[in-house]
């Protein structure tokens, strides 16, 4: 994956007087990864992951409109999940044979 990934929001989000008209996603840091594992539901884990990747408060991600979330899913979440799955496969011995 190539980071950062900038997603322009069709419907800007305002939280605590700050308006976000775009979100810029980067590779998650270790703290975000730990917080995701501690999330109680898949939905909560997704919000934690995306907020951490974008460097914004959870409340910002929770206010993102569904149409913008679908775009984030397509451009950020799906490629990230595919990358993680590929990494897990390689680490589990399902990668290319050694030469």
N, C-alpha and C positions, 0 to 999 in steps of 0.2 A: 504494500500500500504506500502511496505517496502522500505524506502529510506536509503541511496542513491542508485541510479540506474546508473551503469556505462555502457556506450555504446562505444565500440571500433569503431572508424571510419575506414571504408575500404579505404576511400580517405581523408587523412588528410587535414585540412584547415589552411591556413596561412593568418593572418591578422596583419598588423603593425609589421612584422618581427617575430611574435610568431606563432609557428605551434602547432595546436591542433590535436592530434591523437586519443584522446578520450574525451568524455564529461561526466561529472558526474552530474546527476540531483538530486535535493533535493526538498522537499516540497516548494511551492512558499511562499514568505513572503508577508506581507501586501502591501508593495510598488509595488511589481510585480502585485498583484491582482488589485490594483488601476490603474496601467499603462495599463493592459489588458482591463479594462472597458473603458479606454479613447481611445483605438485603434479604428481607423476609419473603418477598414474592417476585416472580419474574418481571412484573411491571415495575416494581420498586428498583430492582436491579438494573433495568434498562434506563430508568431516569437517572440513577446514580452514575452509571457508565457514561451516558451522553453528557451530563452536566460536568463530570470530571474531565472528559475529553475536550469540552468547550471552555473549561475554566470559568464556569458560571455557577451561581447558586442553584440548588435544586428547584427553588420556586420559579426560576426563569424557565427551566425545561418543562415544568408542569403547566406553564401558561402557553406553551407553543401550540398553535392550532393544528388540527388533524392534517390538513393539507401540507403544511410545512413539515410535520412529523413524517409523513409518507416520503417526502423528498429526502429528509435526513436518513430515513431508513434505507432508501435506495442507494444513496451516495456514501453513507458513513457506516451505518450499522450492519447491513448485509455484507459488504466487503470485509469489514472487521471480523465478523463472525466466521466468514469463510477462511480468512487468514488464520484465526485462532484454531479452527478445526484442522487446517492443513498442518499447522505447527504441532498439534497434538498427535496427528497421525504419524508424522515424522519421528517424534519422540517416542512413540509407541512401537517403533520398529516397522512401520508400514511405509517407510520412505523408500527411496531408491536403494538397491543393493550396493554394498561397498565394492569398490574396484581395487 
